Amino acid sequence: MEHEIKRKKLKGWNWGAFLLTWIWGVGNKVWVALLAIIPGVNIIMAVVLGMKGNDWAWQKNRYLSPEEFRNNQKMWAKWGVVAVVLGVTGSIAVIAYATRQMEKLDEIDLRDAKRVVDVRELITSVNHYKQDNDRKCPISLDSLVPKYLKSIPSGPSGEIYQYQADSEECKISVKLENPENSNLIDDSLPGNGDIFDQKSDDLGSYQIWGAE
């Protein structure tokens, strides 16, 4: 009878059981709490444990008094709050980190796209030059200024585009930050790592139509 009276006094919501579910269950020998490990059952079990936790923990363990029991469960509740705070903080940190990494990848892709656009612009100007000079490549990119280009572009990070000329074959190359971007547009040597190459012949007559 006395035991039943104590059980009635201990009725109420158990925050430790609700927040820590199966961890609380193992610590309090309430093995049914292990059902909270099952996806989809965990939320339901958390509510059940919150409602029935005091009763089950009292039955499974021996305490000298209700006060000892309450103090023990208060400790579990504190640890539950700590676990939730750490979990939420950790989740926010992971999301923030993942978001920043995605932003960095977007920034890299934008810079690589700018490099590809610059290379195509340079090759287009080279083709215009070749149209006016018996299909011969310019000795250097400086030969394109000012008739074919107002100025020689530099990469978004200040890098210089590499130019190679051999008779009628001319090629411009640039190193990309993301090797996967090397196949953006008409790479003359696909699969050559993080180098984007463009030969004048790759663009064909399409790029020469605008020549004056």
N, CA and C of each residue as an Amber inpcrd file, in Angstrom:
protein
   636
   0.8330000  -1.2030000   0.0000000   0.0000000   0.0000000   0.0000000
   0.8750000   1.2650000   0.0000000   1.8850000   1.2570000   0.8690000
   2.7850000   2.4120000   0.9480000   3.5040000   2.6380000  -0.3750000
   3.8880000   1.5040000  -0.9980000   4.5770000   1.6120000  -2.2860000
   3.6600000   2.2340000  -3.3290000   2.3740000   1.8750000  -3.3360000
   1.4260000   2.4170000  -4.2950000   1.2050000   3.9000000  -4.0510000
   1.1750000   4.2910000  -2.7850000   1.0010000   5.7130000  -2.4580000
   2.1770000   6.5310000  -3.0040000   3.3860000   5.9950000  -2.8600000
   4.5670000   6.6930000  -3.3680000   4.5160000   6.8070000  -4.8830000
   4.0650000   5.7370000  -5.5320000   3.9610000   5.7640000  -6.9940000
   3.0160000   6.8670000  -7.4440000   1.8950000   7.0420000  -6.7520000
   0.9290000   8.0800000  -7.1160000   1.5310000   9.4650000  -6.9330000
   2.3550000   9.6130000  -5.9030000   2.9950000  10.9130000  -5.6740000
   3.9960000  11.2500000  -6.7750000   4.5000000  10.2240000  -7.4540000
   5.5320000  10.4380000  -8.4670000   4.9750000  10.5310000  -9.8730000
   3.6660000  10.5840000  -9.9890000   3.0730000  10.7420000 -11.3070000
   3.4690000  12.1010000 -11.8830000   3.5810000  12.1750000 -13.1950000
   3.9190000  13.4370000 -13.8360000   4.8190000  13.2250000 -15.0410000
   5.1570000  14.3060000 -15.6960000   5.9650000  14.2420000 -16.9160000
   7.4420000  14.0680000 -16.5760000   8.1180000  13.1800000 -17.2910000
   9.5360000  12.9250000 -17.0710000  10.3270000  13.4790000 -18.2570000
  10.9560000  14.6410000 -18.0470000  11.6880000  15.2970000 -19.1390000
  12.9380000  14.5280000 -19.5420000  13.5820000  13.8990000 -18.5920000
  14.7740000  13.1180000 -18.9300000  14.4380000  11.9740000 -19.8590000
  13.3370000  11.2570000 -19.5630000  12.9110000  10.1470000 -20.4080000
  12.4860000  10.6530000 -21.7870000  11.8040000  11.7920000 -21.8270000
  11.3250000  12.3470000 -23.0910000  12.4790000  12.7980000 -23.9830000
  13.4800000  13.4380000 -23.4050000  14.5720000  14.0010000 -24.1900000
  15.6470000  12.9810000 -24.5410000  15.9170000  12.0540000 -23.6380000
  17.0120000  11.1010000 -23.8470000  16.5290000   9.7170000 -24.2840000
  15.2590000   9.4780000 -24.2350000  14.6050000   8.2240000 -24.6660000
  15.3990000   6.9700000 -24.2810000  15.9980000   6.3090000 -25.2800000
  16.6290000   5.0080000 -25.0130000  17.8470000   5.1240000 -24.0930000
  18.5310000   6.2640000 -24.1330000  19.6720000   6.4560000 -23.2310000
  19.1810000   6.4710000 -21.7830000  18.1090000   7.2130000 -21.5630000
  17.4880000   7.2290000 -20.2360000  17.0030000   5.8250000 -19.8810000
  16.4260000   5.1240000 -20.8620000  15.9060000   3.7840000 -20.6130000
  16.9770000   2.8210000 -20.1450000  18.1420000   2.8600000 -20.7860000
  19.2400000   1.9840000 -20.3820000  19.7010000   2.3350000 -18.9710000
  19.8060000   3.6270000 -18.6900000  20.2620000   4.0610000 -17.3760000
  19.2890000   3.7320000 -16.2640000  18.0020000   3.6210000 -16.6170000
  16.9820000   3.3440000 -15.6070000  16.4010000   1.9400000 -15.7150000
  17.0310000   1.1080000 -16.5540000  16.6250000  -0.2920000 -16.7220000
  15.1990000  -0.4320000 -17.2740000  14.7660000   0.5890000 -18.0120000
  13.4550000   0.5410000 -18.6620000  13.6990000   0.1270000 -20.1150000
  13.7690000  -1.1580000 -20.3290000  14.2390000  -1.6720000 -21.6220000
  13.2860000  -1.3970000 -22.7730000  12.0180000  -1.1670000 -22.4720000
  11.0700000  -0.8700000 -23.5470000  11.4600000   0.4210000 -24.2740000
  12.2630000   1.2550000 -23.5960000  12.7020000   2.5180000 -24.2030000
  13.5840000   2.2900000 -25.4280000  14.1460000   1.0970000 -25.5620000
  14.9940000   0.7980000 -26.7210000  14.2110000   0.8380000 -28.0310000
  12.8850000   0.7900000 -27.9350000  12.0560000   0.9130000 -29.1420000
  12.2480000   2.2800000 -29.7960000  12.7380000   3.2480000 -29.0110000
  12.9570000   4.5990000 -29.5470000  14.0760000   4.6310000 -30.5730000
  14.8550000   3.5640000 -30.6630000  15.9250000   3.5020000 -31.6670000
  15.3430000   3.3250000 -33.0660000  14.1400000   2.7490000 -33.1400000
  13.5190000   2.4520000 -34.4220000  13.0020000   3.7380000 -35.0620000
  13.4270000   4.0760000 -36.2860000  12.9200000   5.2780000 -36.9670000
  11.4020000   5.2110000 -37.1220000  10.7560000   6.3170000 -36.8730000
   9.3100000   6.3750000 -36.9820000   8.6160000   6.0660000 -35.6680000
   9.2630000   5.2230000 -34.8440000   8.7080000   4.8820000 -33.5350000
   9.2720000   5.8140000 -32.4680000  10.4470000   6.4070000 -32.7700000
  11.1530000   7.1970000 -31.7590000  10.3280000   8.3570000 -31.2020000
   9.6040000   9.0670000 -32.0800000   8.8270000  10.2210000 -31.6000000
   7.6890000   9.7640000 -30.6960000   6.9930000   8.7200000 -31.1260000
   5.8900000   8.1930000 -30.3220000   6.4120000   7.6920000 -28.9810000
   7.5460000   6.9820000 -29.0240000   8.1120000   6.4220000 -27.8070000
   8.5760000   7.5080000 -26.8590000   9.0810000   8.6100000 -27.4070000
   9.5220000   9.7170000 -26.5620000   8.3480000  10.2630000 -25.7490000
   7.1910000  10.4080000 -26.3920000   5.9990000  10.9030000 -25.6880000
   5.5480000   9.9020000 -24.6290000   5.5440000   8.6150000 -24.9950000
   5.1410000   7.5760000 -24.0480000   6.0700000   7.5640000 -22.8380000
   7.3660000   7.6880000 -23.0920000   8.3380000   7.7000000 -21.9960000
   8.1630000   8.9280000 -21.1130000   7.8480000  10.0540000 -21.7440000
   7.6030000  11.2540000 -20.9480000   6.4210000  11.0830000 -20.0150000
   5.4010000  10.3850000 -20.4890000   4.1900000  10.1850000 -19.6890000
   4.3640000   9.0800000 -18.6440000   5.0100000   7.9840000 -19.0410000
   5.1000000   6.8100000 -18.1740000   6.4660000   6.6360000 -17.5120000
   7.4100000   7.5080000 -17.8350000   8.7670000   7.3320000 -17.3580000
   8.9030000   7.2250000 -15.8540000   8.2290000   8.1160000 -15.1220000
   8.3290000   8.0870000 -13.6590000   7.8430000   6.7550000 -13.0950000
   6.7240000   6.3030000 -13.6050000   6.1380000   5.0630000 -13.1000000
   7.0580000   3.8750000 -13.3800000   7.5660000   3.7960000 -14.6230000
   8.4160000   2.6690000 -14.9960000   9.7610000   2.6950000 -14.2560000
  10.3440000   3.8710000 -14.1420000  11.6370000   3.9810000 -13.4560000
  11.5010000   3.6300000 -11.9700000  10.3980000   4.0260000 -11.3590000
  10.1680000   3.7110000  -9.9510000  10.0260000   2.2050000  -9.7390000
   9.3620000   1.5450000 -10.7060000   9.1690000   0.1030000 -10.5760000
  10.4710000  -0.6650000 -10.7790000  11.3140000  -0.2080000 -11.6890000
  12.5260000  -0.9450000 -12.0610000  13.7050000  -0.6970000 -11.1260000
  13.6310000   0.3190000 -10.2920000  14.7760000   0.6710000  -9.4390000
  14.3260000   0.8350000  -7.9890000  15.2540000   0.6990000  -7.0870000
  14.9790000   0.8560000  -5.6690000  15.5250000   2.1910000  -5.1710000
  14.6440000   2.9960000  -4.6090000  15.0420000   4.2890000  -4.0610000
  14.6170000   4.3490000  -2.5960000  15.3880000   5.0440000  -1.7970000
  15.0830000   5.1420000  -0.3750000  13.8540000   6.0030000  -0.1230000
  13.6340000   6.9660000  -0.9910000  12.4990000   7.8780000  -0.8030000
  12.1090000   8.5090000  -2.1340000  10.8910000   9.0480000  -2.2080000
  10.4810000   9.7680000  -3.4190000  11.4080000  10.9370000  -3.7360000
  11.9420000  11.5560000  -2.6680000  12.8480000  12.6910000  -2.8850000
  14.1120000  12.2540000  -3.6130000  14.6450000  11.0900000  -3.2310000
  15.8250000  10.5670000  -3.9250000  15.5070000  10.2840000  -5.3860000
  14.3310000   9.7360000  -5.6080000  13.9080000   9.4410000  -6.9800000
  13.7990000  10.7260000  -7.8030000  13.1380000  11.7350000  -7.2050000
  12.9590000  13.0000000  -7.9350000  14.3120000  13.6450000  -8.2570000
  15.2270000  13.6300000  -7.3100000  16.5500000  14.2130000  -7.5430000
  17.2800000  13.4880000  -8.6750000  17.1270000  12.1600000  -8.6900000
  17.7620000  11.3740000  -9.7560000  17.1870000  11.7250000 -11.1160000
  15.8700000  11.8530000 -11.1790000  15.2270000  12.1570000 -12.4570000
  15.4710000  13.6040000 -12.8920000  15.6400000  14.5100000 -11.9130000
  15.9940000  15.8890000 -12.2570000  17.3670000  15.9300000 -12.9350000
  18.2680000  15.0750000 -12.4430000  19.5960000  15.0160000 -13.0570000
  19.4980000  14.5310000 -14.5010000  18.6610000  13.5210000 -14.7170000
  18.4480000  13.0460000 -16.0920000  17.8540000  14.1530000 -16.9610000
  16.9560000  14.9290000 -16.4050000  16.3390000  16.0250000 -17.1630000
  17.3780000  17.0760000 -17.5590000  18.2880000  17.3850000 -16.6170000
  19.3450000  18.3690000 -16.9180000  20.2270000  17.8700000 -18.0620000
  20.6030000  16.5810000 -17.9880000  21.4220000  16.0290000 -19.0560000
  20.6540000  16.0080000 -20.3790000  19.3620000  15.8180000 -20.2960000
  18.5450000  15.8490000 -21.5140000  18.5560000  17.2130000 -22.1710000
  18.4290000  18.2460000 -21.3370000  18.4710000  19.6160000 -21.8620000
  19.8300000  19.9050000 -22.4830000  20.9020000  19.4890000 -21.7920000
  22.2510000  19.6910000 -22.3240000  22.4100000  18.9960000 -23.6780000
  21.8950000  17.7590000 -23.7750000  22.0000000  17.0080000 -25.0290000
  21.2540000  17.7020000 -26.1560000  20.0750000  18.2360000 -25.8580000
  19.2880000  18.9360000 -26.8770000  20.0010000  20.2030000 -27.3300000
  20.5220000  20.9740000 -26.3730000  21.2260000  22.2150000 -26.7140000
  22.4460000  21.9120000 -27.5840000  23.2160000  20.8950000 -27.1760000
  24.3930000  20.5270000 -27.9630000  23.9920000  20.0290000 -29.3480000
  22.9140000  19.2590000 -29.4030000  22.4550000  18.7400000 -30.6940000
  22.0130000  19.8440000 -31.6370000  21.2380000  20.7880000 -31.1010000
  20.7680000  21.9070000 -31.9270000  21.9410000  22.7760000 -32.3700000
  22.8420000  23.0670000 -31.4260000  24.0210000  23.8830000 -31.7580000
  24.8740000  23.1980000 -32.8140000  25.0790000  21.8900000 -32.6340000
  25.8690000  21.1330000 -33.6140000  25.2140000  21.1150000 -34.9860000
  23.8890000  20.9550000 -35.0130000  23.1700000  20.9260000 -36.2900000
  23.2860000  22.2600000 -37.0080000  23.1480000  23.3410000 -36.2350000
  23.2640000  24.6830000 -36.8260000  24.6650000  24.8920000 -37.3860000
  25.6680000  24.4330000 -36.6320000  27.0540000  24.5850000 -37.0830000
  27.3030000  23.7880000 -38.3550000  26.7690000  22.5720000 -38.4230000
  26.9570000  21.7330000 -39.6160000  26.2640000  22.3580000 -40.8260000
  25.0430000  22.8500000 -40.6220000  24.3040000  23.4820000 -41.7190000
  25.0340000  24.7330000 -42.2080000  25.5210000  25.5320000 -41.2420000
  26.2470000  26.7570000 -41.6190000  27.5080000  26.4170000 -42.4010000
  28.2250000  25.3850000 -41.9470000  29.4500000  24.9720000 -42.6350000
  29.1400000  24.4620000 -44.0430000  28.1070000  23.6240000 -44.1540000
  27.7350000  23.0790000 -45.4660000  27.3010000  24.1890000 -46.4130000
  26.5510000  25.1590000 -45.8810000  26.1020000  26.2820000 -46.7050000
  27.2870000  27.0920000 -47.2140000  28.2490000  27.3500000 -46.3250000
  29.4330000  28.1180000 -46.7150000  30.2530000  27.3750000 -47.7550000
  30.3600000  26.0470000 -47.5910000  31.1070000  25.2590000 -48.5710000
  30.4340000  25.3080000 -49.9410000  29.1100000  25.2530000 -49.9550000
  28.3750000  25.3430000 -51.2220000  28.5740000  26.7150000 -51.8590000
  28.5810000  27.7570000 -51.0200000  28.8100000  29.1080000 -51.5370000
  30.2100000  29.2140000 -52.1390000  31.1980000  28.5880000 -51.4690000
  32.5600000  28.6140000 -51.9940000  32.6470000  27.9000000 -53.3380000
  31.9530000  26.7520000 -53.4600000  31.9490000  26.0270000 -54.7320000
  31.3050000  26.8580000 -55.8320000  30.2160000  27.5620000 -55.4750000
  29.5610000  28.4420000 -56.4620000  30.5030000  29.5540000 -56.9010000
  31.2410000  30.1080000 -55.9410000  32.1840000  31.1770000 -56.2710000
  33.2920000  30.6560000 -57.1880000  33.7670000  29.4380000 -56.9110000
  34.7970000  28.8320000 -57.7600000  34.2600000  28.6110000 -59.1660000
  33.0330000  28.0980000 -59.2650000  32.4390000  27.8370000 -60.5740000
  32.2680000  29.1320000 -61.3660000  31.9080000  30.2070000 -60.6790000
  31.7610000  31.4940000 -61.3570000  33.1070000  31.9950000 -61.8780000
  34.1540000  31.8310000 -61.0600000  35.4850000  32.2620000 -61.5120000
  35.9570000  31.4140000 -62.6900000  35.7090000  30.1020000 -62.6280000
  36.1000000  29.2330000 -63.7410000  35.3190000  29.5850000 -65.0070000
  34.0420000  29.8920000 -64.8510000  33.2420000  30.2850000 -66.0140000
  33.7940000  31.5560000 -66.6390000  34.2490000  32.4850000 -65.7880000
  34.8630000  33.7310000 -66.2930000  36.1430000  33.4070000 -67.0690000
  36.9360000  32.4610000 -66.5690000  38.1650000  32.0710000 -67.2640000
  37.8510000  31.4890000 -68.6430000  36.8280000  30.6400000 -68.7090000
  36.4530000  30.0320000 -69.9880000  35.9720000  31.0970000 -70.9700000
  35.1720000  32.0250000 -70.4770000  34.6820000  33.1120000 -71.3370000
  35.8500000  33.9330000 -71.8740000  36.8250000  34.2240000 -71.0030000
  37.9950000  34.9910000 -71.4280000  38.7840000  34.2490000 -72.5090000
  38.9760000  32.9420000 -72.3000000  39.7290000  32.1530000 -73.2750000
  39.0170000  32.1520000 -74.6190000  37.7230000  32.0050000 -74.6030000
  36.9610000  32.0060000 -75.8690000  37.0170000  33.3860000 -76.5420000
  36.9780000  34.4320000 -75.7420000  37.0920000  35.7750000 -76.3100000
  38.4640000  35.9760000 -76.9580000  39.4940000  35.4910000 -76.2760000
  40.8470000  35.6200000 -76.8140000  41.0030000  34.8250000 -78.1040000
  40.4880000  33.5930000 -78.1180000  40.5990000  32.7720000 -79.3260000
  39.7930000  33.3660000 -80.4720000  38.6440000  33.9370000 -80.1530000
  37.8550000  34.6140000 -81.1880000  38.6570000  35.7480000 -81.8130000
  39.3340000  36.5170000 -80.9700000  40.1660000  37.6110000 -81.4740000
  41.3450000  37.0750000 -82.2760000  41.9220000  35.9580000 -81.8240000
  43.0010000  35.3250000 -82.5800000  42.5160000  34.9100000 -83.9600000
  41.3190000  34.3550000 -84.0320000  40.7710000  33.9500000 -85.3220000
  40.5420000  35.1450000 -86.2460000  40.0950000  36.2380000 -85.6660000
  39.9380000  37.4610000 -86.4600000  41.3020000  37.9200000 -87.0040000
  42.3040000  37.8340000 -86.1570000  43.6620000  38.1920000 -86.5690000
  44.1120000  37.2910000 -87.7180000  43.8880000  35.9920000 -87.5670000
  44.3040000  35.0380000 -88.6030000  43.5780000  35.2990000 -89.9230000
  42.3300000  35.7140000 -89.8270000  41.5580000  36.0190000 -91.0250000
  42.2110000  37.1410000 -91.8230000  42.8030000  38.0810000 -91.1100000
  43.4090000  39.2420000 -91.7580000  44.8920000  39.0400000 -92.0680000
  45.4710000  37.9140000 -91.6120000  46.9180000  37.7210000 -91.7580000
  47.2680000  36.3440000 -92.3190000  46.5930000  35.9660000 -93.3760000
  46.9070000  34.7200000 -94.0940000  46.9270000  33.4970000 -93.1750000
  45.9910000  33.4560000 -92.2270000  45.8280000  32.3070000 -91.3370000
  47.0100000  32.0900000 -90.3910000  47.8400000  33.1140000 -90.2630000
  48.9790000  32.9950000 -89.3480000  48.5810000  33.4610000 -87.9480000
  49.1120000  32.7610000 -86.9570000  48.8340000  33.1370000 -85.5720000
  49.6250000  34.3780000 -85.1880000  49.0820000  35.2000000 -84.3180000
  49.8640000  36.3360000 -83.8170000  51.0580000  35.8410000 -82.9930000
  52.1250000  36.6060000 -83.0010000  53.3120000  36.2210000 -82.2480000
  53.0100000  36.1780000 -80.7530000  52.2270000  37.1260000 -80.2930000
  51.8290000  37.1770000 -78.8880000  50.4300000  37.7690000 -78.8100000
  49.8370000  37.6550000 -77.6520000  48.4950000  38.2030000 -77.4790000
  48.4950000  39.7230000 -77.5640000  49.6290000  40.3420000 -77.3030000
  49.7100000  41.8030000 -77.4000000  49.4270000  42.2820000 -78.8170000
  49.6360000  41.3920000 -79.7940000  49.3920000  41.7740000 -81.1910000
  47.9060000  41.9890000 -81.4670000  47.0480000  41.5360000 -80.5570000
  45.6080000  41.6800000 -80.7460000  45.0960000  43.0610000 -80.3520000
  45.9110000  43.7990000 -79.6050000  45.5170000  45.1140000 -79.1000000
  46.1070000  46.2030000 -79.9860000  45.3300000  47.2160000 -80.3700000
  43.9450000  47.4810000 -79.9700000  42.9230000  47.0820000 -81.0440000
  43.3890000  46.5450000 -82.1900000  42.4700000  46.3030000 -83.2950000
  41.4490000  45.2130000 -82.9750000  41.8730000  44.1490000 -82.3440000
  40.9750000  43.0140000 -82.1120000  40.4940000  42.9170000 -80.6660000
  41.2170000  43.5410000 -79.7710000  40.8390000  43.5870000 -78.3630000
  41.2330000  44.9410000 -77.7830000  40.4010000  45.4580000 -76.9210000
  40.7610000  46.7090000 -76.2600000  41.9100000  46.4890000 -75.2860000
  41.8930000  45.3450000 -74.6220000  42.9690000  44.9980000 -73.6870000
  42.9680000  43.4880000 -73.4810000  44.1040000  42.9650000 -73.0410000
  44.2070000  41.5290000 -72.7680000  43.6180000  41.2580000 -71.3850000
  42.5710000  40.4400000 -71.3170000  41.9710000  40.1700000 -70.0010000
  42.9010000  39.3470000 -69.1160000  42.7710000  39.5530000 -67.8460000
  43.4830000  38.7080000 -66.8800000  42.4460000  37.8890000 -66.1290000
  42.8800000  36.7770000 -65.5730000  41.9480000  35.9000000 -64.8750000
  41.3460000  36.5620000 -63.6530000  40.2560000  36.0120000 -63.1270000
  39.5880000  36.6030000 -61.9590000  40.4670000  36.6560000 -60.7220000
  41.5180000  35.8520000 -60.7040000  42.4630000  35.8870000 -59.5800000
  43.7660000  36.5610000 -59.9780000  43.7570000  37.2370000 -61.1460000
  44.9300000  37.9610000 -61.6070000  45.9070000  37.1340000 -62.4140000
  45.5400000  35.8590000 -62.6900000  46.4650000  35.0080000 -63.4390000
  46.5270000  35.4230000 -64.9150000  47.6390000  35.0820000 -65.5720000
  47.8380000  35.3960000 -66.9880000  47.4960000  34.1740000 -67.8260000
  46.7510000  34.3810000 -68.8910000  46.3930000  33.2750000 -69.7740000
  47.6070000  32.8750000 -70.6110000  47.8240000  31.5740000 -70.7110000
  48.9900000  31.0540000 -71.4250000  48.6880000  30.9300000 -72.9210000
  49.5950000  31.4820000 -73.7270000  49.4060000  31.4730000 -75.1860000
  50.5520000  30.7270000 -75.8470000  50.1930000  29.8060000 -76.7820000
  51.1820000  29.0750000 -77.5570000  50.8440000  29.2270000 -79.0320000
  51.8580000  29.5420000 -79.8290000  51.6330000  29.7320000 -81.2590000
  52.6990000  29.0000000 -82.0550000  52.2470000  28.2740000 -83.0690000
  53.1570000  27.5600000 -83.9580000  52.5610000  27.5930000 -85.3510000
  53.0370000  28.5110000 -86.1410000  52.5200000  28.6830000 -87.5040000
  51.0220000  28.9840000 -87.4550000  50.2000000  28.0630000 -87.9930000
  48.7600000  28.3130000 -88.0420000  48.0190000  27.7640000 -86.8230000
  48.7160000  27.0950000 -85.9450000  48.0410000  26.5330000 -84.7770000
  48.3490000  27.3690000 -83.5530000  47.3140000  27.9370000 -82.9620000
  47.4920000  28.7270000 -81.7490000  46.5410000  28.2140000 -80.6730000
  47.0200000  28.2700000 -79.4470000  46.2430000  27.7120000 -78.3440000
  46.3930000  28.5920000 -77.1200000  45.2970000  28.7340000 -76.3970000
  45.2980000  29.4840000 -75.1460000  44.8400000  28.5400000 -74.0400000
  45.5460000  28.5730000 -72.9260000  45.2520000  27.6690000 -71.8100000
  45.1370000  28.4610000 -70.5150000  44.3690000  27.8880000 -69.6020000
  44.2350000  28.4840000 -68.2790000  43.9780000  27.3640000 -67.2730000
  44.5010000  27.5330000 -66.0850000  44.2840000  26.5510000 -65.0280000
  43.0100000  26.8960000 -64.2730000  42.1240000  25.9150000 -64.1410000
  40.8700000  26.1120000 -63.4320000  41.0130000  25.6950000 -61.9730000
  40.1780000  26.2600000 -61.1300000  40.2020000  25.9070000 -59.7110000
  39.5320000  24.5640000 -59.4560000  38.5050000  24.2750000 -60.2330000
  37.7900000  23.0060000 -60.0930000  38.0240000  22.1600000 -61.3390000
  38.7900000  21.0670000 -61.2330000  39.0990000  20.2330000 -62.4020000
  37.8560000  19.7390000 -63.1280000  36.7380000  19.6020000 -62.4120000
  35.5150000  19.1130000 -63.0440000  34.9320000  20.1340000 -64.0170000
  35.4060000  21.3630000 -63.9590000  34.9200000  22.3950000 -64.8700000
  35.6990000  22.4210000 -66.1830000  36.6900000  21.5390000 -66.3320000
  37.5370000  21.5720000 -67.5220000  36.7750000  21.2180000 -68.7910000
  35.5840000  20.6560000 -68.6640000  34.8000000  20.3040000 -69.8510000
  33.6610000  21.2930000 -70.0740000  33.8060000  22.5100000 -69.5680000
  32.7260000  23.4910000 -69.6900000  32.2970000  23.7000000 -71.1390000
  33.2540000  24.0770000 -71.9800000  32.9210000  24.3380000 -73.3880000
  34.1080000  23.9800000 -74.2670000  33.9450000  23.0270000 -75.1630000
  34.9160000  22.7420000 -76.2260000  36.3690000  22.6790000 -75.7630000
  36.6280000  22.0330000 -74.6860000  38.0120000  21.8810000 -74.2450000
  38.7690000  21.0870000 -75.3030000  39.8970000  21.6240000 -75.7720000
  40.6090000  20.9760000 -76.8760000  41.2670000  19.6660000 -76.4640000
  41.5560000  19.5170000 -75.1650000  42.1550000  18.2820000 -74.6580000
  41.3690000  17.8000000 -73.4380000  40.2030000  17.2090000 -73.6480000
  39.3880000  16.7550000 -72.5110000  40.1510000  15.7480000 -71.6530000
  39.9350000  15.8160000 -70.3730000  40.5700000  14.8690000 -69.4720000
  41.9910000  15.2240000 -69.0920000  42.4310000  16.4430000 -69.4060000
  43.8090000  16.8180000 -69.0570000  43.8630000  17.5580000 -67.7200000
  43.0140000  17.1270000 -66.8030000  43.0620000  17.6870000 -65.4550000
  42.3980000  19.0360000 -65.3460000  43.0600000  19.9630000 -64.6450000
  42.4480000  21.2570000 -64.3770000  42.8340000  22.3250000 -65.3940000
  43.3650000  21.9110000 -66.5470000  43.7470000  22.8640000 -67.5970000
  42.6510000  22.9350000 -68.6530000  42.1710000  24.1490000 -68.9040000
  41.2050000  24.3600000 -69.9760000  41.9630000  24.9000000 -71.1750000
  41.8990000  24.1930000 -72.3280000  42.6200000  24.5820000 -73.5430000
  41.6280000  24.9590000 -74.6390000  42.0220000  25.9230000 -75.4360000
  41.2150000  26.2680000 -76.6030000  42.1460000  26.5850000 -77.7700000
  41.9930000  25.8030000 -78.8540000  42.7510000  26.0780000 -80.0740000
  41.8950000  26.9100000 -81.0140000  42.5580000  27.6900000 -81.8420000
  41.8110000  28.5600000 -82.7410000  40.9280000  27.7610000 -83.6840000
  41.4060000  26.5980000 -84.1300000  40.6080000  25.8030000 -85.0630000
  39.3980000  25.1650000 -84.3990000  39.3880000  25.0670000 -83.0760000
  38.2570000  24.4430000 -82.3860000  36.9690000  25.2120000 -82.6090000
  37.0810000  26.5320000 -82.7320000  35.8850000  27.3430000 -82.8860000
  35.4470000  27.4550000 -84.3290000  36.2990000  27.0870000 -85.2560000
  35.9310000  27.0540000 -86.6740000  35.5080000  28.3950000 -87.2160000
  34.7960000  28.3470000 -88.3400000  34.4030000  29.5760000 -89.0280000
  33.3530000  30.3580000 -88.2500000  32.6590000  29.6920000 -87.3290000
  31.6190000  30.3720000 -86.5740000  32.1410000  31.6170000 -85.8710000
  33.3580000  31.5050000 -85.3280000  33.9180000  32.6150000 -84.5920000
  34.5750000  33.6390000 -85.5090000  34.6910000  33.3260000 -86.8080000
  35.3630000  34.2420000 -87.7200000  34.3480000  35.1240000 -88.4610000
  33.0970000  34.7400000 -88.3900000  32.0990000  35.4840000 -89.1520000
  32.0290000  36.9490000 -88.7550000  32.3740000  37.2410000 -87.5220000
  32.2880000  38.6320000 -87.0670000  33.4880000  39.4760000 -87.4690000
  34.4730000  38.8590000 -88.1370000  35.6640000  39.6250000 -88.5220000
  35.3260000  40.6800000 -89.5530000  35.9680000  41.8330000 -89.4260000
  35.7250000  42.9170000 -90.3820000  36.6410000  42.7910000 -91.5760000
